[in-house]
């Protein structure tokens, strides 16, 4: 195998490993935030007042939004993966929080929002992989996928193209 092929294989492994590790970190963080939020808000609202908490949440959303934008510009692939994980964890949390017959319109609307977040995450991953800097990774990943049982190449047909 050439040096270029080995580098591409290493990048594919690194991207896949990083994706799995980062996804687990995001899932764990979101679950911890969901578990801690009611207690934290209750204890803070008694000491700071409910209006100050509401204002702080609004400012926090703006700050996190700006940071997310900067993160997306720096690493669109990881951002897309984060969106997908966030959408899935949010959907699971919403779906398991109540019986479907007891869910309110706002919960159903939130589930639709989860679908949108997952779709945007997939679009960001797709856009990032189209970037010329991922050409080597795309080619190596296509080769690996083509070797999987049941693919066209394993049956003697043409190769898989991402």
C-alpha positions, 0 to 999 in steps of 0.5 A: 500500500502506498504512503498516501493510502496508509495516511488515508486509512489512518485518517479514516480510523482517526475520524471514526474513533474521534466520532465515537468518542465525541458522540459518547461525550456529548450523550453523557453531557446532555444526559447529565444536564437533563438530570441536573437542570430541575434541581439547579434551577430550583436552588438558584431561583430561590437565591437569585430570583426567577427573573434573573434566572430567566435572563441568565438562561436567555443570555446563556443561549445566545453565548452557546449559539455564538460558540456553536457557530464558531465551532461549526466554522472550525469543524463542520464534520464534528459539529454535524455529528454533535447535532445528530447525537443531540437530536437523538438524545433529545428525542429519546429523552422526550419520547421516554418522558411521557406516554404518547397519549399524555404528550402535549403539543409542545412535546410533539413539536419538540420531537419534530424539532429533533427530526430537523436537528438530525436532518441538519446534522446529516447535511453538515456531515455530508457537506463536510465530507464533500470538502476537498480536504476529506478527499483522501478520507472519502476514497479510503472510506469508500474502499473500506465500505466496498469490502463489506459483505453484501456490497456491489464490489464484494459481488464483483460489481463496481465500487462504492462512491461516497 
